[in-house]
């Protein structure tokens, strides 16, 4: 099992078919393969050989896809960087991974001078934009043109292919080590779930740094379909692309689906080509499903649940369960049943499997599960104890194998499909000199599902305003993680017998009369 096989098979079987469409550029699979092989040669010339890391910080594009294939072709390890982070967070990911080469586009080229100061391992920066190449950077297209195609490095199976960073409850991101086998097994699982096929046109609208879009990075190629790219999500831009390029498949988080189907201009666009929308990261509110089924009557919906450590697919709920009547009605509220090559069970605190209907921790086993956390053997051993990946998600399974996620064991907040770890936000808030005690929770938000809310007790004699806390947080962490609101209290926060802040008690006033669902 090796990633390069996807490309060689595509050329063998459908070399003249369209592979990529982006910003006026179109390449067949034969052309795409040559570009990948040439850039792989450039990477080798820059020192990216077996196991060496190359990172990318950019919006969606065809060059991003070429990066995903060229790095393993060269023998290296790809490191996609979350575009929504702050510069200190970019630097942490690059330093921790030891990335030696970084690709940037126009959006992130201005961050490079500061990153050069902060990242000790960084040797070369490659510009993948279409403007003038910034001083001190190499030009992507010039590298592709100047290098001859090289042979595949031959890495595969359990060799490390990618590092995808995820947040941690300690506030420190962890590099999830995913092998060639992890990606290929996940792709095989995704093929029937996501309905990839030869006439598919997949729109990369979800960010390509995210493992969820990774299912299409490899799945659309395995299915011999076309990859179509827009830089990022806007309702208008997404609908324009669907209409113009006759898109058949895409992945959106529920917030995006909600914004599209409720856009006042949705009826102005021909979206009839859509066959499947995959969604995940958070549950789809029933009102949005009802609206979506009405606005897009010919489109099927699939809820995919997973996590980075599982490459990521774990369970899915297909279109046959996205119905409002009949025996399958309501099943879309679940996270679905396990995908074909994955074992799922629900366990108690002692790792014993619990009966159907009993809430416990969702645990996963299969060839999709990560190699471990980069340079974190103790956290790896804890997460993979007993041969099962412990997801940190609380849920239950019914007698038909449907998994229902009821809460994040690790107090994760999901806002607009982004996972936000409360401990990381608390760590930032605590660094304000006036803060004595802080708890961060998710509170209901009509547009984003949840919003980050901080509950703060100040030191005696100290003062701070809501704006002070929010502004301070923005200097340390990405904007989407920062508190959107702050409540100040005078009394110490409630504690459990073990001395932990009782966030369940703090959430109650905000969620009273509502069902807090997280998946």
C-alpha positions as CSV (number, residue, x, y, z in Angstrom):
1,X,0.0,0.0,0.0
2,X,1.7,3.2,-1.2
3,X,0.3,6.6,-2.2
4,X,2.2,6.8,-5.4
5,X,0.3,3.7,-6.8
6,X,-2.8,5.9,-7.0
7,X,-1.1,8.1,-9.5
8,X,0.6,5.4,-11.5
9,X,-2.7,3.5,-11.8
10,X,-4.5,6.7,-12.9
11,X,-2.0,7.2,-15.7
12,X,-2.1,3.6,-16.8
13,X,-5.9,3.5,-17.0
14,X,-7.1,7.1,-17.7
15,X,-4.1,9.2,-18.7
16,X,-6.1,11.6,-20.9
17,X,-8.9,12.2,-18.4
18,X,-9.0,15.6,-16.6
19,X,-7.2,15.4,-13.2
20,X,-7.2,19.0,-12.0
21,X,-9.1,22.3,-12.7
22,X,-7.9,25.4,-10.9
23,X,-7.8,29.1,-11.7
24,X,-7.8,28.7,-15.4
25,X,-5.3,25.8,-15.3
26,X,-6.3,22.3,-16.4
27,X,-4.2,19.2,-16.4
28,X,-4.8,15.6,-17.5
29,X,-3.7,12.7,-15.3
30,X,-0.7,12.3,-17.6
31,X,0.3,15.9,-17.2
32,X,-0.4,15.9,-13.5
33,X,1.9,12.9,-13.0
34,X,4.8,14.5,-14.9
35,X,4.4,17.7,-12.8
36,X,4.4,15.6,-9.6
37,X,7.5,13.7,-10.7
38,X,9.3,16.9,-11.7
39,X,8.5,18.6,-8.4
40,X,9.6,15.4,-6.5
41,X,12.9,15.8,-8.3
42,X,13.1,19.4,-7.1
43,X,12.3,18.4,-3.6
44,X,15.1,15.7,-3.6
45,X,17.5,18.4,-4.8
46,X,16.5,20.5,-1.8
47,X,17.2,17.6,0.6
48,X,13.8,16.1,1.0
49,X,14.6,12.4,0.9
50,X,13.3,9.4,2.8
51,X,11.5,10.6,6.0
52,X,12.4,14.3,5.6
53,X,9.5,16.7,6.2
54,X,8.2,19.3,3.9
55,X,5.3,21.6,5.0
56,X,2.7,23.7,3.2
57,X,0.9,26.8,4.4
58,X,-1.6,27.8,1.7
59,X,-5.2,28.0,0.5
60,X,-6.7,25.3,-1.7
61,X,-5.2,24.9,-5.2
62,X,-4.0,22.3,-7.8
63,X,-0.4,22.9,-6.5
64,X,-1.5,21.9,-3.1
65,X,-2.7,18.5,-4.5
66,X,0.6,18.2,-6.4
67,X,2.4,18.7,-3.1
68,X,0.5,15.8,-1.5
69,X,1.7,13.4,-4.2
70,X,5.2,14.8,-4.9
71,X,6.4,14.7,-1.3
72,X,5.8,10.9,-0.9
73,X,7.1,10.3,-4.4
74,X,10.3,12.0,-3.3
75,X,10.3,9.8,-0.2
76,X,9.4,12.6,2.2
77,X,6.7,13.3,4.7
78,X,4.1,16.0,4.1
79,X,3.1,18.4,6.9
80,X,-0.1,20.5,6.1
81,X,-0.3,23.6,8.3
82,X,-3.6,25.0,9.5
83,X,-4.1,28.3,7.8
84,X,-6.2,29.7,10.7
85,X,-3.5,29.7,13.3
86,X,-1.3,32.6,14.5
87,X,2.3,32.9,13.6
88,X,3.6,31.5,16.9
89,X,1.5,28.4,16.3
90,X,2.7,28.1,12.7
91,X,6.2,28.2,14.1
92,X,5.5,25.5,16.7
93,X,4.2,23.1,14.1
94,X,7.2,23.7,11.8
95,X,9.7,23.4,14.6
96,X,8.2,20.4,16.2
97,X,8.0,18.5,12.9
98,X,11.5,19.6,11.9
99,X,10.2,20.8,8.5
100,X,13.0,21.9,6.2
101,X,11.1,23.1,3.2
102,X,7.9,25.2,3.3
103,X,5.5,26.0,0.5
104,X,3.5,29.3,0.8
105,X,1.0,31.2,-1.5
106,X,0.3,34.9,-1.7
107,X,-1.9,34.8,1.4
108,X,0.9,33.6,3.7
109,X,4.1,34.8,2.0
110,X,4.1,37.9,4.3
111,X,4.5,35.6,7.3
112,X,7.8,34.1,6.0
113,X,10.3,36.7,7.4
114,X,9.0,36.2,10.9
115,X,8.8,32.4,10.4
116,X,12.5,32.3,9.3
117,X,13.4,33.9,12.6
118,X,11.3,31.5,14.7
119,X,11.9,28.1,12.9
120,X,15.4,26.7,13.2
121,X,14.9,23.8,10.8
122,X,13.6,25.9,7.9
123,X,16.1,26.0,5.0
124,X,14.0,26.8,1.9
125,X,10.7,28.5,1.1
126,X,8.9,27.8,-2.2
127,X,6.4,30.3,-3.5
128,X,3.3,28.7,-5.2
129,X,1.4,31.9,-6.0
130,X,1.0,33.5,-9.4
131,X,2.6,36.9,-8.7
132,X,6.2,38.0,-8.5
133,X,8.3,35.6,-6.5
134,X,9.2,37.3,-3.1
135,X,12.8,37.9,-2.4
136,X,14.6,34.9,-0.9
137,X,12.0,32.3,-2.1
138,X,12.1,29.7,-4.9
139,X,9.4,29.7,-7.6
140,X,7.3,26.6,-7.8
141,X,6.7,26.7,-11.5
142,X,10.3,27.3,-12.2
143,X,11.3,24.3,-10.1
144,X,8.8,22.1,-12.0
145,X,10.2,23.3,-15.3
146,X,13.8,23.0,-14.4
147,X,13.8,19.4,-13.0
148,X,13.5,16.1,-14.8
149,X,10.9,13.6,-13.7
150,X,12.3,11.1,-11.1
151,X,11.4,7.6,-10.2
152,X,9.2,6.9,-7.2
153,X,11.2,6.5,-4.0
154,X,9.3,3.3,-3.3
155,X,8.2,4.0,0.2
156,X,4.9,2.6,1.4
157,X,3.0,0.3,3.9
158,X,4.0,1.3,7.4
159,X,6.5,4.1,6.3
160,X,5.5,7.5,7.6
161,X,3.7,9.5,4.9
162,X,2.2,12.5,6.7
163,X,2.1,14.5,10.0
164,X,-1.3,16.1,10.7
165,X,-1.3,18.2,13.8
166,X,-4.2,18.2,16.2
167,X,-4.9,20.2,19.4
168,X,-4.4,18.7,22.8
169,X,-6.1,19.1,26.2
170,X,-2.8,20.4,27.5
171,X,-2.9,23.2,24.9
172,X,0.1,21.7,23.0
173,X,-0.6,20.4,19.5
174,X,0.4,16.8,18.7
175,X,1.7,15.5,15.4
176,X,-0.4,12.5,14.3
177,X,1.9,10.1,12.4
178,X,-0.1,8.6,9.5
179,X,1.5,5.9,7.3
180,X,1.0,5.1,3.6
181,X,-1.2,2.1,4.7
182,X,-3.3,4.4,7.0
183,X,-4.1,6.7,4.0
184,X,-4.8,3.8,1.5
185,X,-7.0,1.9,3.9
186,X,-9.0,5.1,4.7
187,X,-9.3,5.8,1.0
188,X,-10.6,2.2,0.4
189,X,-13.1,2.8,3.2
190,X,-14.2,6.1,1.7
191,X,-14.7,4.9,-1.8
192,X,-18.2,3.4,-1.3
193,X,-19.2,5.9,1.5
194,X,-18.3,9.0,-0.6
195,X,-19.4,7.5,-3.9
196,X,-16.2,8.3,-5.8
197,X,-16.3,7.2,-9.4
198,X,-14.9,7.9,-12.9
199,X,-17.3,10.7,-13.8
200,X,-17.1,12.4,-10.4
201,X,-16.0,16.0,-10.1
202,X,-14.9,16.7,-6.5
203,X,-14.9,20.3,-5.3
204,X,-12.1,21.0,-2.8
205,X,-13.9,23.7,-0.8
206,X,-13.1,22.5,2.7
207,X,-9.5,23.4,3.7
208,X,-7.0,21.0,2.2
209,X,-4.8,21.2,5.4
210,X,-7.6,19.3,7.1
211,X,-7.6,15.5,7.2
212,X,-11.3,15.4,6.2
213,X,-10.5,16.7,2.8
214,X,-7.7,14.2,2.6
215,X,-10.2,11.5,1.9
216,X,-10.9,13.3,-1.4
217,X,-7.2,14.1,-2.0
218,X,-6.6,10.4,-2.5
219,X,-10.2,9.1,-3.1
220,X,-11.0,11.2,-6.1
221,X,-7.8,10.0,-7.7
222,X,-8.4,6.4,-6.8
223,X,-11.9,6.8,-8.4
224,X,-10.3,8.4,-11.5
225,X,-12.4,11.5,-11.1
226,X,-11.5,15.2,-11.5
227,X,-10.3,17.5,-8.7
228,X,-11.7,21.0,-8.9
229,X,-10.4,23.8,-6.5
230,X,-11.5,27.1,-5.0
231,X,-9.3,28.8,-2.5
232,X,-11.8,28.5,0.3
233,X,-15.5,28.6,1.3
234,X,-18.0,31.4,0.6
235,X,-21.6,30.6,-0.2
236,X,-21.5,32.4,-3.5
237,X,-18.1,31.1,-4.6
238,X,-19.2,27.5,-3.8
239,X,-22.4,27.8,-5.7
240,X,-20.7,29.4,-8.7
241,X,-18.1,26.6,-8.8
242,X,-20.8,23.9,-8.6
243,X,-22.7,25.4,-11.5
244,X,-19.7,26.3,-13.7
245,X,-17.9,23.0,-13.3
246,X,-20.9,20.7,-12.9
247,X,-19.6,19.4,-9.5
248,X,-20.9,16.0,-8.4
249,X,-19.4,15.6,-4.9
250,X,-18.0,17.8,-2.2
251,X,-17.5,17.9,1.6
252,X,-18.9,20.7,3.7
253,X,-19.3,21.2,7.4
254,X,-22.9,21.8,8.6
255,X,-22.3,25.5,9.0
256,X,-21.4,25.7,5.3
257,X,-24.4,23.6,4.2
258,X,-26.6,25.9,6.3
259,X,-25.2,29.0,4.7
260,X,-25.6,27.7,1.2
261,X,-29.2,26.4,1.5
262,X,-30.3,29.5,3.3
263,X,-28.6,31.9,1.0
264,X,-31.1,34.3,-0.6
265,X,-29.6,33.7,-4.1
266,X,-29.5,29.9,-3.9
267,X,-32.3,29.5,-6.5
268,X,-30.3,31.6,-9.0
269,X,-27.8,28.8,-9.4
270,X,-28.1,25.5,-11.2
271,X,-26.9,23.0,-8.5
272,X,-28.6,20.0,-10.1
273,X,-25.2,18.3,-10.9
274,X,-24.7,17.6,-7.2
275,X,-25.0,13.9,-6.3
276,X,-23.4,13.7,-2.9
277,X,-22.5,16.1,-0.1
278,X,-20.4,14.7,2.7
279,X,-20.5,16.5,6.0
280,X,-18.8,16.1,9.3
281,X,-17.1,17.8,12.2
282,X,-20.5,18.5,13.9
283,X,-24.0,17.2,13.7
284,X,-26.4,18.6,11.1
285,X,-29.4,20.3,12.8
286,X,-32.7,18.7,11.6
287,X,-34.0,22.1,10.3
288,X,-31.0,22.4,8.1
289,X,-31.4,18.8,6.7
290,X,-35.1,19.5,6.0
291,X,-34.1,22.7,4.1
292,X,-31.3,21.0,2.3
293,X,-33.4,18.1,1.1
294,X,-35.9,20.7,-0.3
295,X,-33.3,22.9,-1.9
296,X,-31.2,20.0,-3.3
297,X,-33.7,17.3,-4.0
298,X,-31.4,15.3,-6.2
299,X,-28.5,15.3,-3.8
300,X,-27.7,12.6,-1.2
301,X,-26.2,13.5,2.1
302,X,-23.6,11.4,4.1
303,X,-22.6,12.1,7.7
304,X,-18.9,11.1,8.2
305,X,-17.5,10.8,11.8
306,X,-13.8,10.4,12.5
307,X,-10.7,11.9,13.9
308,X,-7.2,12.7,12.7
309,X,-5.8,9.7,14.6
310,X,-7.9,7.4,12.4
311,X,-7.0,8.9,9.1
312,X,-9.9,9.9,9.7
313,X,-13.0,7.9,8.8
314,X,-14.6,5.8,11.6
315,X,-18.4,5.7,11.0
316,X,-20.8,7.0,8.4
317,X,-24.5,7.5,7.9
318,X,-25.4,7.4,4.2
319,X,-28.2,9.0,2.1
320,X,-30.7,6.2,2.8
321,X,-30.7,7.4,6.4
322,X,-31.1,11.1,5.6
323,X,-34.9,10.8,5.3
324,X,-37.8,12.3,7.3
325,X,-40.2,9.4,7.0
326,X,-40.2,5.6,7.2
327,X,-38.1,3.2,9.3
328,X,-34.8,5.0,8.7
329,X,-36.2,8.4,9.8
330,X,-34.0,10.1,12.4
331,X,-31.0,8.0,11.8
332,X,-29.1,11.0,10.5
333,X,-28.9,12.2,14.1
334,X,-26.4,9.4,14.8
335,X,-22.7,9.3,13.7
336,X,-23.6,6.2,11.8
337,X,-22.2,2.7,11.7
338,X,-18.6,1.6,11.5
339,X,-17.0,1.7,8.0
340,X,-16.0,-1.5,6.4
341,X,-12.5,-2.2,7.8
342,X,-12.8,-0.6,11.2
343,X,-13.8,-2.0,14.6
344,X,-15.6,0.3,17.0
345,X,-16.7,-0.4,20.5
346,X,-17.8,1.7,23.5
347,X,-15.7,1.2,26.7
348,X,-15.9,2.3,30.3
349,X,-13.1,3.9,32.3
350,X,-11.5,0.4,32.8
351,X,-11.6,-0.2,29.0
352,X,-14.3,-2.8,29.3
353,X,-16.9,-2.9,26.6
354,X,-20.3,-1.6,27.8
355,X,-23.8,-2.9,26.8
356,X,-25.7,-1.3,24.0
357,X,-27.3,2.0,24.9
358,X,-24.7,2.7,27.6
359,X,-22.5,5.8,27.3
360,X,-18.8,5.3,27.4
361,X,-15.7,6.2,25.4
362,X,-15.6,5.5,21.6
363,X,-12.7,3.2,20.9
364,X,-11.4,2.3,17.4
365,X,-9.2,-0.5,16.0
366,X,-8.1,-1.0,12.4
367,X,-5.4,-0.5,9.8
368,X,-6.5,3.1,9.6
369,X,-5.3,3.9,13.1
370,X,-2.2,6.1,13.4
371,X,1.4,5.0,14.0
372,X,1.4,7.3,17.1
373,X,2.1,10.9,18.1
374,X,5.3,12.4,16.8
375,X,8.0,12.3,19.5
376,X,5.4,11.7,22.2
377,X,5.7,8.0,23.3
378,X,3.9,8.4,26.6
379,X,0.8,10.0,25.0
380,X,0.9,7.4,22.2
381,X,0.9,4.6,24.7
382,X,-2.0,6.1,26.5
383,X,-4.1,6.7,23.4
384,X,-3.4,3.3,21.9
385,X,-3.6,1.2,25.1
386,X,-4.8,-2.3,24.7
387,X,-4.5,-2.0,20.9
388,X,-7.5,0.4,20.6
389,X,-7.4,4.1,19.7
390,X,-9.2,5.9,22.5
391,X,-11.0,8.7,20.8
392,X,-11.8,10.9,23.9
393,X,-15.4,11.1,22.6
394,X,-18.3,10.0,24.8
395,X,-21.1,8.1,23.0
396,X,-23.2,4.9,22.9
397,X,-24.1,2.3,20.3
398,X,-27.5,1.0,19.6
399,X,-28.4,-2.6,18.8
400,X,-28.1,-1.9,15.0
401,X,-24.6,-0.6,15.4
402,X,-25.4,3.1,15.1
403,X,-23.0,5.2,17.2
404,X,-24.4,8.3,18.9
405,X,-21.9,10.9,20.1
406,X,-23.1,12.6,23.3
407,X,-20.2,14.8,24.4
408,X,-16.5,15.3,24.1
409,X,-14.7,13.6,27.0
410,X,-12.0,16.2,26.7
411,X,-14.2,19.3,26.7
412,X,-13.7,20.1,23.1
413,X,-15.7,23.0,21.6
414,X,-16.8,22.7,18.0
415,X,-17.4,26.1,16.4
416,X,-18.2,26.2,12.7
417,X,-16.7,22.7,12.2
418,X,-13.4,23.7,13.9
419,X,-12.2,21.7,16.9
420,X,-11.2,24.1,19.7
421,X,-9.6,22.7,22.9
422,X,-10.7,24.6,26.0
423,X,-7.5,24.0,27.8
424,X,-5.5,25.8,25.1
425,X,-7.8,28.8,25.3
426,X,-7.6,28.8,29.1
427,X,-3.9,28.7,28.9
428,X,-4.0,31.9,26.9
429,X,-6.5,33.6,29.2
430,X,-4.6,32.6,32.3
431,X,-1.6,34.6,31.0
432,X,-3.4,37.8,31.5
433,X,-1.9,39.3,34.7
434,X,-5.3,40.0,36.2
435,X,-6.8,36.5,35.8
436,X,-6.9,34.3,38.9
437,X,-9.1,31.5,37.6
438,X,-10.6,30.7,34.3
439,X,-12.8,28.1,32.6
440,X,-13.6,28.0,28.9
441,X,-16.8,26.3,27.7
442,X,-18.9,26.2,24.5
443,X,-22.2,28.1,24.5
444,X,-25.0,27.9,21.9
445,X,-24.6,29.9,18.8
446,X,-27.2,30.0,16.0
447,X,-24.7,30.3,13.2
448,X,-21.6,28.4,14.4
449,X,-23.2,25.8,16.6
450,X,-21.1,26.7,19.6
451,X,-19.1,29.8,20.5
452,X,-16.1,30.1,22.9
453,X,-17.1,31.6,26.2
454,X,-14.7,32.3,29.1
455,X,-15.7,32.5,32.7
456,X,-13.1,34.5,34.6
457,X,-12.4,35.3,38.3
458,X,-9.9,38.2,38.7
459,X,-7.2,38.6,41.3
460,X,-8.3,40.8,44.3
461,X,-7.6,44.4,43.5
462,X,-7.0,43.7,39.8
463,X,-9.3,44.8,36.9
464,X,-9.9,43.8,33.3
465,X,-12.8,44.2,30.8
466,X,-14.3,41.7,28.4
467,X,-12.4,43.5,25.6
468,X,-9.1,43.2,27.5
469,X,-9.4,39.4,27.8
470,X,-10.4,38.9,24.2
471,X,-7.6,41.3,22.9
472,X,-5.0,39.6,25.1
473,X,-6.1,36.1,23.8
474,X,-5.7,37.2,20.2
475,X,-2.0,37.9,20.8
476,X,-1.4,34.3,21.7
477,X,-3.7,32.0,19.8
478,X,-5.7,32.0,16.5
479,X,-8.7,34.2,16.3
480,X,-11.2,31.4,15.9
481,X,-10.1,29.9,19.2
482,X,-10.4,33.2,21.2
483,X,-13.3,33.8,23.5
484,X,-16.3,35.5,21.8
485,X,-17.7,36.5,25.2
486,X,-16.6,36.7,28.8
487,X,-18.4,36.4,32.1
488,X,-16.7,37.7,35.3
489,X,-17.5,36.0,38.7
490,X,-16.5,36.9,42.2
491,X,-16.6,33.5,43.8
492,X,-14.2,30.6,43.1
493,X,-15.3,28.3,40.3
494,X,-17.1,25.0,41.4
495,X,-14.7,22.1,41.9
496,X,-15.2,18.3,41.9
497,X,-13.9,16.1,44.7
498,X,-10.7,15.6,42.7
499,X,-10.2,19.4,42.5
500,X,-11.3,19.8,38.8
501,X,-13.5,22.6,37.7
502,X,-17.0,21.3,37.1
503,X,-17.6,22.5,33.6
504,X,-20.9,20.5,33.5
505,X,-22.2,22.9,36.2
506,X,-20.9,25.9,34.3
507,X,-22.6,24.9,31.1
508,X,-26.0,24.2,32.5
509,X,-27.4,27.8,32.4
510,X,-26.4,28.2,28.8
511,X,-27.7,24.8,27.6
512,X,-30.9,24.6,29.6
513,X,-33.7,23.4,27.4
514,X,-31.3,22.5,24.6
515,X,-29.6,19.3,23.6
516,X,-25.9,19.7,23.4
517,X,-24.8,17.4,20.6
518,X,-21.2,17.1,19.5
519,X,-19.6,14.7,17.0
